[in-house]
Amino acid sequence: MSQTVVALGEGRPRFPVAAGSYLGAPSKEASMAESQSQAPLVLVASGGEWVGRSLENVLESNGYTVVRVESGRRALELARRTNPDAMLLDDSLPDIGAVEVCRALRDDPLFNRATPVFITAAAQQASRVRAAAYAAGAWDYSTLPVDVETLLAKLGTFVRARHEIDTIRSKALFDRLTGLYTEYGLRHWVEQLGARALRKQEAIACIVVAPDVAAPEGSSITAEQSSEALAEITDVCRAHARRSDILGYLGDSRVAILAPDTDVAGVQRFIDRLQHALEQAPAKVRTGQRTSSLRAGYCAVSNMAAANLAPAELVSRAETALAYAPRAGFDSTAINFDEVLPS
């Protein structure tokens, strides 16, 4: 693989920044959300036990799946990891106020801004909170006690709107955050290039990479740091891919590279170049840090016709391999899908 620059989308992406983000393994709450994905997931954050449980009971009895937390920091963390259909934030949060949580999510490039956010507060706080809530990006504001019928009607309408937005976005070819192909666009390319490799009995590979950003002890990765890390790894992938390679963004700071006529040895050389480029990159001016390493998972076949593999499986297998890739500090942070198969 040569080092010809690949130009996709609209050039170097612009990344808005905000405080408070997290990159890590799925939590118990995230796993629960995935397993119950048929029901809309609502994240309820309240410092008051009675208010939180009341909202949880009302929503669950009306067909929603609920994850309830009691702090603003936990709400921020789970909002970015579970991708809820809606959020209810009560002003009673003890550490970070509901308005501040809403503002941080609004400015976070890794949070789906089509997610409706409701803010509630005690009646005596209405004059202080209402204007600030809407200014922070809340979709709705109400005082306690909440009118249940009105809440459910608005929630149903907003969740449907959010899903319609997601459907439209899913059919876009380019990702607005990175300028790379979306999963939808990448799917089209993998079918075309996979079919060609099948006809010509050629090699083909898919690599999925993600920045390996370590948080300082006792803290989590901020949105600014994760945004900068994504921007840097996107730039490095562009700079070291060939014209024939296709780059796509899979979300969660993961970049996919579809590489025709590339075998395992070619993939390993490419990953080595990416790692070397990251190690040589200067520290960011604002954060004073750099992305010093990456994690990678890949699937490579030397002959697509002999592999008996559907083209789309190249991407899904590379994603699976990335999930098993070790963190920094190991001899290698890249793993082949074949290495994760049971022996």
HELIX and SHEET records of a PDB file:
HELIX    1   1 LYS A   28  SER A   35  1                                   8    
HELIX    2   2 GLU A   49  GLU A   60  1                                  12    
HELIX    3   3 GLY A   72  THR A   82  1                                  11    
HELIX    4   4 ALA A   98  ARG A  106  1                                   9    
HELIX    5   5 ALA A  123  GLN A  125  5                                   3    
HELIX    6   6 ALA A  126  ALA A  135  1                                  10    
HELIX    7   7 VAL A  148  SER A  170  1                                  23    
HELIX    8   8 GLU A  183  LYS A  200  1                                  18    
HELIX    9   9 ALA A  223  HIS A  240  1                                  18    
HELIX   10  10 VAL A  264  GLN A  280  1                                  17    
HELIX   11  11 MET A  304  ALA A  307  1                                   4    
HELIX   12  12 ALA A  312  TYR A  324  1                                  13    
HELIX   13  13 PHE A  337  VAL A  340  1                                   4    
SHEET    1   A 5 THR A  65  VAL A  69  0                                        
SHEET    2   A 5 LEU A  41  ALA A  45  1                                        
SHEET    3   A 5 ALA A  86  ASP A  90  1                                        
SHEET    4   A 5 VAL A 117  ALA A 122  1                                        
SHEET    5   A 5 ASP A 140  LEU A 144  1                                        
SHEET    1   B 5 ILE A 246  GLY A 251  0                                        
SHEET    2   B 5 ARG A 254  PRO A 260 -1                                        
SHEET    3   B 5 ILE A 204  PRO A 211 -1                                        
SHEET    4   B 5 LEU A 294  VAL A 301 -1                                        
SHEET    5   B 5 ALA A 334  ASN A 336  1                                        
END                                                                             
